[in-house]
């Protein structure tokens, strides 16, 4: 445990010195929260909630996406590129220590983003959760696990930093633009909705939206299964195929 806390302290100082985690993980979601608060309609639709209300679960996922799918794999790939992981290989540090430390550090940014976005919605625009906050937080944690599992897998198996940049960028920008995180799923044509449903984050946002408006989630069984598979495949693949160099 002492080894892990020492690693966590060192890694935390290194990661938080960079501006990427601040800009994409925290500032961007808060800016979008403020923008959506002004432009989204607050009229209740047929779904039982307004566009403003269902935008909240989508925006909080941006911080998760930035830190989990971009932050985690790029940091691990950078350490591999600079030979840091190779030096760790001859120490008591295991891949699990490294991966878990990165997850904890990046998750701290995602939680700051979550708190900031929630503060904007509730304090500036009087947002009220239609469902249970407890169930919503559990669902949020489930989505976090799924997105971070994708990032951990990318960071563990890519051979170099260039590949990490490529695959992380593809995953990040695809889900940022086409999962409903920035462009509302509900306003897209049905054909595009079918395409959006391919992306894991779309299912995470669907789940959070249903919980946030107090609707039952039984018909989202497929979304829950897909997110669960992301966790299972991502973590097992990362542990099995982790590359030190």
DRENNU-974205 format. One record per residue (C-alpha): z, x, y; residue in one letter. Coordinates in pm, whole numbers, plus 50000, padded with zeros to 5 digits. Example, Ala and Ser with C-alpha at 12.3 -4.5 7.8 and 13.67 -1.06 7.14 Angstrom:
<gudos>
507805123049550A/507145136749894S/
</gudos>
This chain:
<gudos>
500005000050000X/500845028750238X/497395043250167X/495725010450256X/497645006050583X/496805041450687X/493115035050613X/493255001750796X/494775017551106X/492155045051123X/489235021851051X/490464996551306X/490475022251586X/486935033251497X/485454998251474X/487084984251788X/485715013151995X/482224998651953X/480844971052179X/478864952251912X/481894934951766X/482974923852115X/479564911652234X/478184894351924X/481414885051753X/483444872152048X/481614869252381X/478414852652251X/480214823952071X/482434817352373X/479414816452606X/477604792152375X/480744770752349X/480844767852728X/477114760352746X/477234733952471X/480244717952636X/478154711152946X/474824701552790X/475694683952462X/475874646052470X/479304630552415X/477904596852311X/478824587551956X/475804586351725X/475194568051397X/477054595851213X/480264585551387X/480454616451607X/478744629751919X/476484660151937X/479254677252132X/481774671251853X/479544683651573X/478544714451773X/482084728451748X/481974737051375X/478574753351424X/479664775651711X/482774789051537X/480514800651254X/478634824351487X/481604847951506X/481904846951127X/478214854351088X/478214883451335X/481254900751190X/480644893250824X/476884896950783X/476334923451053X/479614941351116X/480774947950760X/477514960850605X/476464981750904X/479814999350917X/479795006950545X/476185019050560X/477005041150857X/479855057250665X/477555062750369X/474885078250596X/477375102450753X/478805112650416X/482195097250482X/482065076050164X/481135106749962X/484285124150085X/486345093250006X/485065095049647X/487275125149571X/490385108649719X/492635080849583X/490685056249801X/488705031249592X/485715009849694X/488084980149698X/490294997249957X/487295004550180X/485754969950149X/489034951750203X/489904972950507X/486544965150667X/486944928050592X/490404926950754X/489194945151067X/486084923951112X/488024892351031X/490394899651319X/487384897251552X/486234864951388X/489694849851439X/489704859951806X/486294843151835X/487634812051659X/490594809851896X/488414815652203X/485844789252107X/488554764352015X/490284770352349X/487034763852537X/486344731352350X/489894717752371X/491044729752712X/487804726952911X/486074697852738X/488904677952573X/487624682052219X/489664663851953X/489434670251579X/488524638051400X/489764650151063X/492684670850943X/493174705151101X/494724717350775X/491674707750566X/489384721450835X/491124755450836X/490924757250456X/487214748950472X/486754775050745X/488434801350526X/486104791750241X/483034796350463X/484404829750588X/484774841850229X/481184832050151X/479664848950457X/481734880350419X/480774882550051X/477114883850155X/477854911550404X/479934931150154X/477144929449898X/474554941850149X/476774970450261X/477614980549904X/474104982849760X/471764993750041X/470685030149999X/470705040050366X/471445029050720X/467855018350787X/467934994350494X/471294980950607X/469914974050956X/466894956550808X/468684933850560X/471624926550788X/469304917351074X/467174895050851X/470244877050718X/471944874751058X/469074862851275X/467674839351011X/471004821550971X/471794823451343X/468584805351437X/467864783051137X/471194772450989X/472274749351269X/474574774951434X/472624776051762X/469904749451722X/471504716851604X/470474707151253X/470374670351348X/467554673951604X/465214692751371X/462334675251186X/463084666950824X/460734693950695X/462654720650886X/465934705950766X/464774711450408X/464024747750491X/467354751850670X/469164738950363X/468064770450177X/470424791550389X/474064794950279X/475464791250631X/473754757250662X/475934744850379X/479014760050540X/478274742350867X/477604709450684X/481004712350516X/482844720050840X/481094691851026X/482084665950766X/485694677550765X/485864679151146X/484784642951191X/487054630650913X/484324620950668X/484694625550288X/483034656450145X/482304643949793X/478564642949853X/478684679349970X/479424691249616X/476194711449610X/477144728949935X/480544738149793X/478914751749476X/476424772649677X/479184787749891X/481224794649579X/478274812449419X/477914834049732X/481514845249687X/481184851449313X/477844869849327X/478644888949644X/482014902749538X/481154909849175X/477874926349275X/479584947549541X/482224960549300X/479734967449024X/476944983649228X/478885000249510X/477075031949627X/479115061549744X/476025080449864X/
</gudos>
